[in-house]
Amino acid sequence: MKPLSTGLCTVAVLLLISFQRPMQAQTAPTSTPAGLLGYDVNQEVTLTGTVSSVLTKAAPGMIVGSHLLLATAYGQVDASLGRFGLQGEGAVSVAAGQQIDATGVMKRIGDKSFLLVRSIKVGSEVYIVRNKHGFPVSPQARRRAVEKTAAKGESL
């Protein structure tokens, strides 16, 4: 009987060890694209600047998605609009030379800093690019928001 109980103890210990790592991994914070960048609305800033370039695709060294290069009082700023910023219904409509207000959180990856944009104001028009958690708003989500507010008789 002793060899059987020793074998069962060994199996039980091995099972506990194998389950220990996944349980630790589950208690760690979840990693999402926005979560990795740590978007926090309490750290938002609004930069006013003139659009010097509109990039529909990221240049080498930039994070994925579309970007605006802004000339601001602080110098040139890379404003990241994410994957959907310039796509679909309700997309940001802006051209080089226009003055805008971009609200978001300043981030740094390596030696490159950029503004992770949540909203942009061009004239009297406001475009929502990300939600309050930093996740990009898709064209479908923008359309649903417009339909929802129209059904209530409100305006965005």
C-alpha positions in Angstrom: 0.0 0.0 0.0 2.9 2.4 0.7 4.1 2.6 -3.0 0.6 3.5 -4.1 0.1 6.3 -1.6 3.6 7.7 -2.4 2.7 7.6 -6.1 -0.6 9.4 -5.4 1.2 12.1 -3.3 3.7 12.6 -6.2 0.8 13.0 -8.7 -1.0 15.4 -6.4 2.1 17.5 -5.9 2.7 17.6 -9.7 -0.9 18.6 -10.3 -0.7 21.4 -7.7 2.6 22.7 -9.3 1.1 22.6 -12.8 -2.0 24.6 -11.7 0.0 27.1 -9.7 1.3 29.0 -12.8 -2.1 29.5 -14.5 -3.6 30.7 -11.3 -0.9 33.3 -10.9 -1.3 34.4 -14.6 -5.1 34.8 -14.0 -4.5 37.3 -11.1 -2.2 39.4 -13.3 -3.8 42.4 -15.1 -5.2 41.6 -18.5 -3.2 42.8 -21.4 -5.0 44.5 -24.3 -3.7 46.8 -26.9 -5.0 49.9 -25.1 -4.3 48.3 -21.7 -0.6 47.8 -22.7 -0.5 51.5 -23.4 -2.3 52.3 -20.1 -5.0 54.8 -21.2 -6.2 56.9 -18.2 -8.7 59.7 -18.8 -7.3 61.5 -15.7 -4.1 62.0 -17.6 -5.7 63.5 -20.7 -4.4 66.7 -22.3 -5.8 68.8 -25.1 -3.3 70.1 -27.6 -4.0 72.8 -30.1 -2.1 72.7 -33.3 -1.9 72.9 -37.0 -2.0 69.7 -39.0 1.2 69.4 -41.0 0.6 65.9 -42.4 -2.2 63.3 -42.5 -0.9 59.8 -42.6 -3.5 57.1 -43.5 -0.9 54.4 -42.5 1.8 54.5 -39.9 5.3 55.3 -41.0 8.2 53.1 -39.8 8.6 53.5 -36.0 5.0 54.6 -35.4 2.3 52.5 -33.7 -0.3 50.9 -36.1 -3.0 53.1 -37.6 -3.5 56.5 -39.0 -1.7 59.6 -37.6 -1.8 63.3 -37.7 1.5 65.3 -37.4 0.7 68.5 -35.5 2.7 71.7 -35.2 2.0 72.8 -31.7 3.5 75.4 -29.2 5.4 72.4 -27.8 6.9 71.4 -31.2 5.9 68.6 -33.6 3.5 66.0 -32.1 2.6 62.6 -33.5 -1.2 62.2 -32.9 -2.2 58.6 -33.2 -5.8 58.1 -34.4 -5.7 54.3 -34.4 -6.9 51.9 -37.0 -10.3 53.5 -37.7 -9.7 57.2 -37.2 -9.8 58.0 -40.9 -12.0 55.2 -42.1 -15.8 54.8 -42.6 -18.8 56.9 -41.6 -18.1 59.5 -39.1 -14.3 59.4 -39.7 -12.1 62.4 -38.9 -12.2 64.8 -41.8 -9.1 67.0 -41.7 -6.5 68.3 -44.1 -3.0 69.7 -43.8 -3.1 73.4 -42.7 -6.2 73.1 -40.5 -6.1 74.0 -36.9 -7.5 71.3 -34.5 -7.8 70.5 -30.8 -6.7 66.9 -30.1 -7.5 65.4 -26.7 -5.8 62.3 -25.5 -3.0 60.9 -23.4 0.7 61.4 -24.1 2.6 58.1 -24.3 6.1 57.0 -25.0 7.4 53.8 -26.5 11.2 53.6 -26.6 12.4 57.1 -27.6 9.3 58.1 -29.4 6.5 60.0 -27.8 3.0 60.4 -29.2 -0.5 61.5 -28.3 -3.0 58.6 -28.1 -6.0 60.6 -29.4 -9.5 60.1 -27.9 -11.2 63.0 -29.6 -10.5 65.7 -32.2 -12.3 69.0 -32.6 -12.1 70.5 -36.1 -14.0 73.9 -36.2 -17.3 73.1 -34.5 -17.2 69.4 -35.4 -16.0 66.8 -32.7 -14.9 63.4 -33.7 -14.6 60.5 -31.3 -11.7 58.2 -32.1 -11.4 56.1 -28.9 -13.6 55.4 -26.0 -12.8 56.4 -22.4 -10.7 53.2 -22.0 -8.6 54.0 -25.0 -10.0 51.4 -27.4 -10.5 52.6 -31.0 -14.2 53.3 -32.0 -15.0 51.4 -35.2 -17.1 52.9 -38.0 -19.9 50.5 -37.1 -19.9 51.7 -33.5 -20.0 55.4 -34.7 -23.0 54.6 -36.9 -24.8 52.8 -34.1 -24.2 55.9 -31.8 -25.6 58.2 -34.5 -28.6 56.0 -35.0 -29.3 55.7 -31.3 -29.2 59.4 -30.7 -31.3 60.1 -33.8 -33.9 57.7 -32.5 -34.1 59.6 -29.3 -34.3 62.9 -31.2 -31.0 64.1 -29.9 -27.9 65.4 -31.6 -24.3 64.3 -31.0 
